[in-house]
Amino acid sequence: MLVCAVRTTLGRFADQLDEGRDALLIAVAVADELIWTSQMGSTGAHPDWVSLAPMGASRETTVGEWVSLVGSQSSGRNVLVSV
């Protein structure tokens, strides 16, 4: 699923995911030449993925806040999240 988002929350993405089938890739331009990405799936679709709460996020977390949270917690690791 490709979504163009301007100042939206993670809950708006979650509402568009089909349980157990859909995954979402968020790609955000950072500075002039960098692209930051994060993968999300619907709740329960990926049992090995972390949920939002342990990351300090919720459905009301904005994409900008999500970039900051993941950046501060993942130390360059890929974080796969169920919404």
N, C-alpha and C positions, 0 to 999 in steps of 0.2 A: 504494500500500500504506500503510495506517495502522497504526502500531505504538505501543502504550503501553509505555514502558520506564522501569523504576526501576533505577538503578545498573547499567546494562548496558554492554557493549562494542560497538564498531562491527562487530566480527566476527559478533556475533549478528544484526545487521541484514543483513550481507552474506550470511549463510547462508540468509536468507529470500528473496533476490532471484533471479529467474529470469534467467539469462544473456541479455543482449541485449534483454530486454523490460521489465523492471521498473525503476522508479525509486522512491526513498524520500525523503520530506520529513520532516526532523526539526524539530519545533517545540518550543521550550523557553520556559517562563515565566521572565522575568528581572525582578527587583524586583517592584513591584506592578502596573505597567501596561505592561510591554514584552514583546514576543514576539520571540525570536531564531529564525531558520530556517536550514537548510542542506539542500541537495539532494544525494542520492547515487544512483549507478547501479552496476550490476554491472560487474566488470572487463571492459574491452574494449567495453562497450555504447556508450560515448560517447568516441570517440577524442580529442576536443578537451578533455575534462575532465582535471584533474590527478589523479594517484594520491595515496594517503595518504602515502607515503614522503617526497615533496618538501615536504609540509606538516609533517613531523616527527611523523607519526602511524603507527599500525599497527592491525591488527585487534584488538589488546588495549587500544587507547585507549578510555577511557570517554567517555560523552557529555559529561560535565562537562569533561573534559580537552579534548575536541574544541571545545567552545564557547570555551575560553580560547585554544587554538591559532589558530583561525580569526579570533577577535576581535583577536588581536595581530598577525596577518599580513595580513589582508585590507583594513584601513583603510576599511571601509564598502563594499567591493566584494563582489559576489556570487561565491562560490566554488563551482564545480560539481565534484564529486569522484566518481571511480570507486573502488569498494572492492574 
